[in-house]
Amino acid sequence: MNAYENHLVKSLGMASTRASSLGDAMDKLHASMGAMDSWHLKTMWQQMPGLMEAVAQYADQNPGLNNYRSWRA
């Protein structure tokens, strides 16, 4: 269980089975953002701020990951 999954279970009371699949999905989403250039990251923050904030919060729970907030307009 990574730090994000631990946060979901311990802080939010999510079932570990749900936390695991959500953790996997967030990991893939975060990796997808990492493959984007600056134009795409800025566009994502403009057009999908809720999604990007979810990615940022995922990174906040996993030290060392980029939260991409520097691309927020």
C-alpha positions as CSV (number, residue, x, y, z in Angstrom):
1,M,0.0,0.0,0.0
2,N,1.5,3.3,-1.0
3,A,1.1,6.6,0.9
4,Y,-1.9,7.6,-1.1
5,E,-3.7,4.4,-0.5
6,N,-2.8,4.6,3.1
7,H,-4.3,8.1,3.2
8,L,-7.5,6.9,1.6
9,V,-7.9,4.0,4.1
10,K,-6.7,5.7,7.3
11,S,-7.9,9.3,6.8
12,L,-11.0,8.8,4.6
13,G,-12.1,5.4,5.8
14,M,-12.1,3.9,2.3
15,A,-12.1,0.1,2.1
16,S,-8.6,-1.1,1.2
17,T,-9.9,-3.0,-1.9
18,R,-11.3,0.3,-3.3
19,A,-8.2,2.3,-2.3
20,S,-6.0,-0.1,-4.2
21,S,-7.9,0.2,-7.5
22,L,-8.1,4.0,-7.1
23,G,-4.5,4.2,-6.2
24,D,-3.6,2.3,-9.4
25,A,-5.8,4.6,-11.5
26,M,-4.3,7.7,-9.9
27,D,-0.8,6.4,-10.5
28,K,-1.6,5.9,-14.2
29,L,-3.2,9.4,-14.4
30,H,-0.2,11.0,-12.7
31,A,2.2,9.2,-15.1
32,S,0.1,10.4,-18.1
33,M,0.5,14.0,-16.9
34,G,4.2,13.4,-16.7
35,A,4.3,12.7,-20.4
36,M,2.7,16.0,-21.3
37,D,4.5,19.1,-22.4
38,S,4.0,22.6,-20.8
39,W,1.3,23.6,-23.3
40,H,-0.8,20.5,-22.5
41,L,-0.3,20.8,-18.8
42,K,-1.5,24.5,-18.9
43,T,-4.5,23.4,-21.1
44,M,-5.4,20.6,-18.7
45,W,-5.4,23.1,-15.7
46,Q,-7.6,25.5,-17.7
47,Q,-10.0,22.9,-19.0
48,M,-10.0,20.3,-16.3
49,P,-9.0,21.9,-13.1
50,G,-10.8,19.4,-10.9
51,L,-8.9,16.5,-12.5
52,M,-5.6,18.3,-12.2
53,E,-6.2,19.1,-8.5
54,A,-6.9,15.4,-8.0
55,V,-3.6,14.6,-9.5
56,A,-1.9,17.3,-7.4
57,Q,-3.5,15.9,-4.2
58,Y,-2.3,12.4,-5.2
59,A,1.3,13.8,-5.5
60,D,0.9,15.6,-2.2
61,Q,0.4,12.2,-0.5
62,N,3.4,10.7,-2.3
63,P,6.5,12.7,-1.5
64,G,8.8,13.3,-4.5
65,L,6.1,13.3,-7.1
66,N,5.4,16.5,-9.2
67,N,2.1,18.0,-8.3
68,Y,2.0,20.1,-11.5
69,R,0.6,23.1,-9.7
70,S,3.3,25.3,-11.3
71,W,1.4,24.9,-14.6
72,R,-1.8,26.3,-13.1
73,A,-2.8,29.6,-14.8
